[in-house]
């Protein structure tokens, strides 16, 4: 299953050279993951309020391949690579007009209210398979 999310590059996303500031790619892929989770029917606010659980990024491995620029329309593709009881590993690819700009492998874990690791609930793992 691949989720696709689109966003436009705004002036605030760019640096003095007129290209997307490197850290903003992390924001773009976060928005794509949040949209994907919501589309699966997972209410992150309710998950926190009712179960005291939140998703947290554990690791990001990123490759910056080509620049995005002001007004570019970006497409972010998100696919699940691995699901275990403790973690979710996703690949996220950012493209503009078919050109690969950025690629990341992101490891997501669940933590409880105390900030301690927690298992991914079985119902959430079921939605991701």
Rosetta constraint file for C-alpha pairs under 8 A:
AtomPair CA 1 CA 79 HARMONIC 6.19 0.50
AtomPair CA 1 CA 80 HARMONIC 7.32 0.50
AtomPair CA 2 CA 77 HARMONIC 6.35 0.50
AtomPair CA 2 CA 78 HARMONIC 5.53 0.50
AtomPair CA 2 CA 79 HARMONIC 4.76 0.50
AtomPair CA 2 CA 80 HARMONIC 7.68 0.50
AtomPair CA 3 CA 36 HARMONIC 6.25 0.50
AtomPair CA 3 CA 77 HARMONIC 5.59 0.50
AtomPair CA 3 CA 78 HARMONIC 5.12 0.50
AtomPair CA 3 CA 79 HARMONIC 6.60 0.50
AtomPair CA 4 CA 32 HARMONIC 7.50 0.50
AtomPair CA 4 CA 75 HARMONIC 6.60 0.50
AtomPair CA 4 CA 76 HARMONIC 5.62 0.50
AtomPair CA 4 CA 77 HARMONIC 4.65 0.50
AtomPair CA 4 CA 78 HARMONIC 6.53 0.50
AtomPair CA 5 CA 32 HARMONIC 5.50 0.50
AtomPair CA 5 CA 35 HARMONIC 7.52 0.50
AtomPair CA 5 CA 75 HARMONIC 5.61 0.50
AtomPair CA 5 CA 76 HARMONIC 5.12 0.50
AtomPair CA 5 CA 77 HARMONIC 6.60 0.50
AtomPair CA 6 CA 32 HARMONIC 7.96 0.50
AtomPair CA 6 CA 73 HARMONIC 6.89 0.50
AtomPair CA 6 CA 74 HARMONIC 5.51 0.50
AtomPair CA 6 CA 75 HARMONIC 4.46 0.50
AtomPair CA 6 CA 76 HARMONIC 6.21 0.50
AtomPair CA 7 CA 28 HARMONIC 7.66 0.50
AtomPair CA 7 CA 73 HARMONIC 5.85 0.50
AtomPair CA 7 CA 74 HARMONIC 5.31 0.50
AtomPair CA 7 CA 75 HARMONIC 6.63 0.50
AtomPair CA 8 CA 71 HARMONIC 5.86 0.50
AtomPair CA 8 CA 72 HARMONIC 5.69 0.50
AtomPair CA 8 CA 73 HARMONIC 4.49 0.50
AtomPair CA 8 CA 74 HARMONIC 5.92 0.50
AtomPair CA 9 CA 13 HARMONIC 6.17 0.50
AtomPair CA 9 CA 14 HARMONIC 7.79 0.50
AtomPair CA 9 CA 20 HARMONIC 7.49 0.50
AtomPair CA 9 CA 68 HARMONIC 7.66 0.50
AtomPair CA 9 CA 69 HARMONIC 6.68 0.50
AtomPair CA 9 CA 70 HARMONIC 5.21 0.50
AtomPair CA 9 CA 71 HARMONIC 4.89 0.50
AtomPair CA 9 CA 72 HARMONIC 5.36 0.50
AtomPair CA 9 CA 73 HARMONIC 6.52 0.50
AtomPair CA 9 CA 74 HARMONIC 7.36 0.50
AtomPair CA 10 CA 14 HARMONIC 7.19 0.50
AtomPair CA 10 CA 70 HARMONIC 5.75 0.50
AtomPair CA 10 CA 71 HARMONIC 6.01 0.50
AtomPair CA 11 CA 70 HARMONIC 5.97 0.50
AtomPair CA 11 CA 71 HARMONIC 7.88 0.50
AtomPair CA 13 CA 19 HARMONIC 7.95 0.50
AtomPair CA 13 CA 20 HARMONIC 5.44 0.50
AtomPair CA 13 CA 21 HARMONIC 6.20 0.50
AtomPair CA 13 CA 24 HARMONIC 6.34 0.50
AtomPair CA 13 CA 70 HARMONIC 7.76 0.50
AtomPair CA 14 CA 18 HARMONIC 5.35 0.50
AtomPair CA 14 CA 19 HARMONIC 4.93 0.50
AtomPair CA 14 CA 20 HARMONIC 4.14 0.50
AtomPair CA 14 CA 21 HARMONIC 5.18 0.50
AtomPair CA 14 CA 69 HARMONIC 7.09 0.50
AtomPair CA 14 CA 70 HARMONIC 6.74 0.50
AtomPair CA 15 CA 19 HARMONIC 5.75 0.50
AtomPair CA 15 CA 20 HARMONIC 6.19 0.50
AtomPair CA 15 CA 21 HARMONIC 5.32 0.50
AtomPair CA 18 CA 69 HARMONIC 6.17 0.50
AtomPair CA 18 CA 70 HARMONIC 6.59 0.50
AtomPair CA 19 CA 67 HARMONIC 6.06 0.50
AtomPair CA 19 CA 68 HARMONIC 5.68 0.50
AtomPair CA 19 CA 69 HARMONIC 4.53 0.50
AtomPair CA 19 CA 70 HARMONIC 6.68 0.50
AtomPair CA 20 CA 24 HARMONIC 6.75 0.50
AtomPair CA 20 CA 25 HARMONIC 7.69 0.50
AtomPair CA 20 CA 67 HARMONIC 6.62 0.50
AtomPair CA 20 CA 68 HARMONIC 5.47 0.50
AtomPair CA 20 CA 69 HARMONIC 5.79 0.50
AtomPair CA 20 CA 70 HARMONIC 7.40 0.50
AtomPair CA 21 CA 25 HARMONIC 7.60 0.50
AtomPair CA 22 CA 26 HARMONIC 7.92 0.50
AtomPair CA 22 CA 64 HARMONIC 7.86 0.50
AtomPair CA 23 CA 27 HARMONIC 7.16 0.50
AtomPair CA 24 CA 28 HARMONIC 6.33 0.50
AtomPair CA 25 CA 29 HARMONIC 6.26 0.50
AtomPair CA 25 CA 102 HARMONIC 7.60 0.50
AtomPair CA 26 CA 30 HARMONIC 6.08 0.50
AtomPair CA 27 CA 31 HARMONIC 6.23 0.50
AtomPair CA 28 CA 32 HARMONIC 6.39 0.50
AtomPair CA 28 CA 76 HARMONIC 7.74 0.50
AtomPair CA 29 CA 33 HARMONIC 6.18 0.50
AtomPair CA 29 CA 76 HARMONIC 6.74 0.50
AtomPair CA 29 CA 92 HARMONIC 6.78 0.50
AtomPair CA 29 CA 94 HARMONIC 7.93 0.50
AtomPair CA 30 CA 34 HARMONIC 6.12 0.50
AtomPair CA 31 CA 35 HARMONIC 6.12 0.50
AtomPair CA 32 CA 36 HARMONIC 6.14 0.50
AtomPair CA 32 CA 76 HARMONIC 6.50 0.50
AtomPair CA 32 CA 77 HARMONIC 7.86 0.50
AtomPair CA 32 CA 78 HARMONIC 7.33 0.50
AtomPair CA 33 CA 37 HARMONIC 6.13 0.50
AtomPair CA 33 CA 78 HARMONIC 7.12 0.50
AtomPair CA 34 CA 38 HARMONIC 6.16 0.50
AtomPair CA 35 CA 39 HARMONIC 6.07 0.50
AtomPair CA 36 CA 40 HARMONIC 6.35 0.50
AtomPair CA 37 CA 41 HARMONIC 6.73 0.50
AtomPair CA 37 CA 42 HARMONIC 5.65 0.50
AtomPair CA 37 CA 43 HARMONIC 7.85 0.50
AtomPair CA 38 CA 42 HARMONIC 5.26 0.50
AtomPair CA 38 CA 43 HARMONIC 6.25 0.50
AtomPair CA 38 CA 44 HARMONIC 7.79 0.50
AtomPair CA 40 CA 127 HARMONIC 6.90 0.50
AtomPair CA 42 CA 47 HARMONIC 7.79 0.50
AtomPair CA 42 CA 124 HARMONIC 7.66 0.50
AtomPair CA 43 CA 47 HARMONIC 6.14 0.50
AtomPair CA 44 CA 48 HARMONIC 6.23 0.50
AtomPair CA 44 CA 54 HARMONIC 7.00 0.50
AtomPair CA 45 CA 49 HARMONIC 6.11 0.50
AtomPair CA 46 CA 50 HARMONIC 5.58 0.50
AtomPair CA 46 CA 51 HARMONIC 7.68 0.50
AtomPair CA 47 CA 51 HARMONIC 5.38 0.50
AtomPair CA 47 CA 52 HARMONIC 6.52 0.50
AtomPair CA 47 CA 53 HARMONIC 5.78 0.50
AtomPair CA 47 CA 54 HARMONIC 6.89 0.50
AtomPair CA 48 CA 52 HARMONIC 4.34 0.50
AtomPair CA 48 CA 53 HARMONIC 4.73 0.50
AtomPair CA 48 CA 54 HARMONIC 5.71 0.50
AtomPair CA 49 CA 53 HARMONIC 7.92 0.50
AtomPair CA 52 CA 112 HARMONIC 5.41 0.50
AtomPair CA 52 CA 113 HARMONIC 5.22 0.50
AtomPair CA 53 CA 110 HARMONIC 6.46 0.50
AtomPair CA 53 CA 111 HARMONIC 5.67 0.50
AtomPair CA 53 CA 112 HARMONIC 4.60 0.50
AtomPair CA 53 CA 113 HARMONIC 6.44 0.50
AtomPair CA 53 CA 118 HARMONIC 7.72 0.50
AtomPair CA 54 CA 110 HARMONIC 5.59 0.50
AtomPair CA 54 CA 111 HARMONIC 5.57 0.50
AtomPair CA 54 CA 112 HARMONIC 6.50 0.50
AtomPair CA 54 CA 113 HARMONIC 7.96 0.50
AtomPair CA 55 CA 108 HARMONIC 6.51 0.50
AtomPair CA 55 CA 109 HARMONIC 5.78 0.50
AtomPair CA 55 CA 110 HARMONIC 4.60 0.50
AtomPair CA 55 CA 111 HARMONIC 6.46 0.50
AtomPair CA 56 CA 108 HARMONIC 5.61 0.50
AtomPair CA 56 CA 109 HARMONIC 5.36 0.50
AtomPair CA 56 CA 110 HARMONIC 5.87 0.50
AtomPair CA 56 CA 111 HARMONIC 6.77 0.50
AtomPair CA 57 CA 106 HARMONIC 7.08 0.50
AtomPair CA 57 CA 107 HARMONIC 6.01 0.50
AtomPair CA 57 CA 108 HARMONIC 4.63 0.50
AtomPair CA 57 CA 109 HARMONIC 6.35 0.50
AtomPair CA 58 CA 106 HARMONIC 7.65 0.50
AtomPair CA 58 CA 107 HARMONIC 5.44 0.50
AtomPair CA 58 CA 108 HARMONIC 5.56 0.50
AtomPair CA 58 CA 109 HARMONIC 6.24 0.50
AtomPair CA 59 CA 106 HARMONIC 5.75 0.50
AtomPair CA 59 CA 107 HARMONIC 5.03 0.50
AtomPair CA 59 CA 108 HARMONIC 7.28 0.50
AtomPair CA 60 CA 104 HARMONIC 6.54 0.50
AtomPair CA 60 CA 105 HARMONIC 5.79 0.50
AtomPair CA 60 CA 106 HARMONIC 4.60 0.50
AtomPair CA 60 CA 107 HARMONIC 6.48 0.50
AtomPair CA 61 CA 104 HARMONIC 5.38 0.50
AtomPair CA 61 CA 105 HARMONIC 5.17 0.50
AtomPair CA 61 CA 106 HARMONIC 6.51 0.50
AtomPair CA 62 CA 102 HARMONIC 7.33 0.50
AtomPair CA 62 CA 103 HARMONIC 5.82 0.50
AtomPair CA 62 CA 104 HARMONIC 4.26 0.50
AtomPair CA 62 CA 105 HARMONIC 6.61 0.50
AtomPair CA 63 CA 102 HARMONIC 5.71 0.50
AtomPair CA 63 CA 103 HARMONIC 5.27 0.50
AtomPair CA 63 CA 104 HARMONIC 6.27 0.50
AtomPair CA 64 CA 101 HARMONIC 6.36 0.50
AtomPair CA 64 CA 102 HARMONIC 4.75 0.50
AtomPair CA 64 CA 103 HARMONIC 6.79 0.50
AtomPair CA 65 CA 100 HARMONIC 6.94 0.50
AtomPair CA 65 CA 101 HARMONIC 4.94 0.50
AtomPair CA 65 CA 102 HARMONIC 5.48 0.50
AtomPair CA 65 CA 103 HARMONIC 7.80 0.50
AtomPair CA 66 CA 100 HARMONIC 7.06 0.50
AtomPair CA 66 CA 101 HARMONIC 4.49 0.50
AtomPair CA 66 CA 102 HARMONIC 6.97 0.50
AtomPair CA 67 CA 101 HARMONIC 6.19 0.50
AtomPair CA 68 CA 72 HARMONIC 6.48 0.50
AtomPair CA 68 CA 96 HARMONIC 7.35 0.50
AtomPair CA 68 CA 101 HARMONIC 6.94 0.50
AtomPair CA 72 CA 96 HARMONIC 6.76 0.50
AtomPair CA 73 CA 96 HARMONIC 6.10 0.50
AtomPair CA 73 CA 97 HARMONIC 7.60 0.50
AtomPair CA 74 CA 94 HARMONIC 6.52 0.50
AtomPair CA 74 CA 95 HARMONIC 5.66 0.50
AtomPair CA 74 CA 96 HARMONIC 4.86 0.50
AtomPair CA 74 CA 97 HARMONIC 7.66 0.50
AtomPair CA 75 CA 94 HARMONIC 5.68 0.50
AtomPair CA 75 CA 95 HARMONIC 5.30 0.50
AtomPair CA 75 CA 96 HARMONIC 6.34 0.50
AtomPair CA 76 CA 92 HARMONIC 6.59 0.50
AtomPair CA 76 CA 93 HARMONIC 5.50 0.50
AtomPair CA 76 CA 94 HARMONIC 4.50 0.50
AtomPair CA 76 CA 95 HARMONIC 6.49 0.50
AtomPair CA 77 CA 92 HARMONIC 5.51 0.50
AtomPair CA 77 CA 93 HARMONIC 5.18 0.50
AtomPair CA 77 CA 94 HARMONIC 6.58 0.50
AtomPair CA 78 CA 90 HARMONIC 6.69 0.50
AtomPair CA 78 CA 91 HARMONIC 5.81 0.50
AtomPair CA 78 CA 92 HARMONIC 4.53 0.50
AtomPair CA 78 CA 93 HARMONIC 6.69 0.50
AtomPair CA 79 CA 90 HARMONIC 5.56 0.50
AtomPair CA 79 CA 91 HARMONIC 5.40 0.50
AtomPair CA 79 CA 92 HARMONIC 6.58 0.50
AtomPair CA 80 CA 88 HARMONIC 7.34 0.50
AtomPair CA 80 CA 89 HARMONIC 6.10 0.50
AtomPair CA 80 CA 90 HARMONIC 4.44 0.50
AtomPair CA 80 CA 91 HARMONIC 6.43 0.50
AtomPair CA 80 CA 128 HARMONIC 7.67 0.50
AtomPair CA 81 CA 88 HARMONIC 7.79 0.50
AtomPair CA 81 CA 89 HARMONIC 5.48 0.50
AtomPair CA 81 CA 90 HARMONIC 5.24 0.50
AtomPair CA 81 CA 91 HARMONIC 6.58 0.50
AtomPair CA 82 CA 87 HARMONIC 7.94 0.50
AtomPair CA 82 CA 88 HARMONIC 5.81 0.50
AtomPair CA 82 CA 89 HARMONIC 4.99 0.50
AtomPair CA 82 CA 90 HARMONIC 7.02 0.50
AtomPair CA 83 CA 87 HARMONIC 6.04 0.50
AtomPair CA 83 CA 88 HARMONIC 4.69 0.50
AtomPair CA 83 CA 89 HARMONIC 6.47 0.50
AtomPair CA 83 CA 125 HARMONIC 7.10 0.50
AtomPair CA 83 CA 128 HARMONIC 7.82 0.50
AtomPair CA 83 CA 129 HARMONIC 7.87 0.50
AtomPair CA 84 CA 88 HARMONIC 6.41 0.50
AtomPair CA 84 CA 125 HARMONIC 7.97 0.50
AtomPair CA 85 CA 119 HARMONIC 5.53 0.50
AtomPair CA 85 CA 120 HARMONIC 5.50 0.50
AtomPair CA 85 CA 121 HARMONIC 7.75 0.50
AtomPair CA 85 CA 122 HARMONIC 7.73 0.50
AtomPair CA 85 CA 125 HARMONIC 7.55 0.50
AtomPair CA 86 CA 109 HARMONIC 6.29 0.50
AtomPair CA 86 CA 110 HARMONIC 7.28 0.50
AtomPair CA 86 CA 118 HARMONIC 6.94 0.50
AtomPair CA 86 CA 119 HARMONIC 4.81 0.50
AtomPair CA 86 CA 120 HARMONIC 5.74 0.50
AtomPair CA 87 CA 107 HARMONIC 6.70 0.50
AtomPair CA 87 CA 108 HARMONIC 5.66 0.50
AtomPair CA 87 CA 109 HARMONIC 4.73 0.50
AtomPair CA 87 CA 110 HARMONIC 7.32 0.50
AtomPair CA 87 CA 119 HARMONIC 7.74 0.50
AtomPair CA 87 CA 120 HARMONIC 7.00 0.50
AtomPair CA 88 CA 107 HARMONIC 5.70 0.50
AtomPair CA 88 CA 108 HARMONIC 5.04 0.50
AtomPair CA 88 CA 109 HARMONIC 6.41 0.50
AtomPair CA 89 CA 105 HARMONIC 6.88 0.50
AtomPair CA 89 CA 106 HARMONIC 5.65 0.50
AtomPair CA 89 CA 107 HARMONIC 4.42 0.50
AtomPair CA 89 CA 108 HARMONIC 6.22 0.50
AtomPair CA 90 CA 105 HARMONIC 5.62 0.50
AtomPair CA 90 CA 106 HARMONIC 5.22 0.50
AtomPair CA 90 CA 107 HARMONIC 6.45 0.50
AtomPair CA 90 CA 108 HARMONIC 7.94 0.50
AtomPair CA 91 CA 103 HARMONIC 7.32 0.50
AtomPair CA 91 CA 104 HARMONIC 5.74 0.50
AtomPair CA 91 CA 105 HARMONIC 4.52 0.50
AtomPair CA 91 CA 106 HARMONIC 6.33 0.50
AtomPair CA 92 CA 103 HARMONIC 5.75 0.50
AtomPair CA 92 CA 104 HARMONIC 5.23 0.50
AtomPair CA 92 CA 105 HARMONIC 6.37 0.50
AtomPair CA 92 CA 106 HARMONIC 7.57 0.50
AtomPair CA 93 CA 100 HARMONIC 7.28 0.50
AtomPair CA 93 CA 101 HARMONIC 7.73 0.50
AtomPair CA 93 CA 102 HARMONIC 5.87 0.50
AtomPair CA 93 CA 103 HARMONIC 4.50 0.50
AtomPair CA 93 CA 104 HARMONIC 6.54 0.50
AtomPair CA 94 CA 100 HARMONIC 6.21 0.50
AtomPair CA 94 CA 101 HARMONIC 5.62 0.50
AtomPair CA 94 CA 102 HARMONIC 5.04 0.50
AtomPair CA 94 CA 103 HARMONIC 6.27 0.50
AtomPair CA 95 CA 99 HARMONIC 5.21 0.50
AtomPair CA 95 CA 100 HARMONIC 4.56 0.50
AtomPair CA 95 CA 101 HARMONIC 5.36 0.50
AtomPair CA 95 CA 102 HARMONIC 7.10 0.50
AtomPair CA 96 CA 100 HARMONIC 6.80 0.50
AtomPair CA 96 CA 101 HARMONIC 7.02 0.50
AtomPair CA 109 CA 117 HARMONIC 7.30 0.50
AtomPair CA 109 CA 118 HARMONIC 7.68 0.50
AtomPair CA 109 CA 119 HARMONIC 7.92 0.50
AtomPair CA 109 CA 120 HARMONIC 7.42 0.50
AtomPair CA 110 CA 117 HARMONIC 5.99 0.50
AtomPair CA 110 CA 118 HARMONIC 5.29 0.50
AtomPair CA 110 CA 119 HARMONIC 6.33 0.50
AtomPair CA 110 CA 120 HARMONIC 6.00 0.50
AtomPair CA 111 CA 115 HARMONIC 5.39 0.50
AtomPair CA 111 CA 116 HARMONIC 5.25 0.50
AtomPair CA 111 CA 117 HARMONIC 4.46 0.50
AtomPair CA 111 CA 118 HARMONIC 5.03 0.50
AtomPair CA 111 CA 119 HARMONIC 7.97 0.50
AtomPair CA 112 CA 116 HARMONIC 5.49 0.50
AtomPair CA 112 CA 117 HARMONIC 6.47 0.50
AtomPair CA 112 CA 118 HARMONIC 6.09 0.50
AtomPair CA 120 CA 124 HARMONIC 6.69 0.50
AtomPair CA 120 CA 125 HARMONIC 6.58 0.50
AtomPair CA 121 CA 125 HARMONIC 6.44 0.50
AtomPair CA 122 CA 126 HARMONIC 6.05 0.50
AtomPair CA 123 CA 127 HARMONIC 6.43 0.50
AtomPair CA 124 CA 128 HARMONIC 6.47 0.50
AtomPair CA 125 CA 129 HARMONIC 6.45 0.50
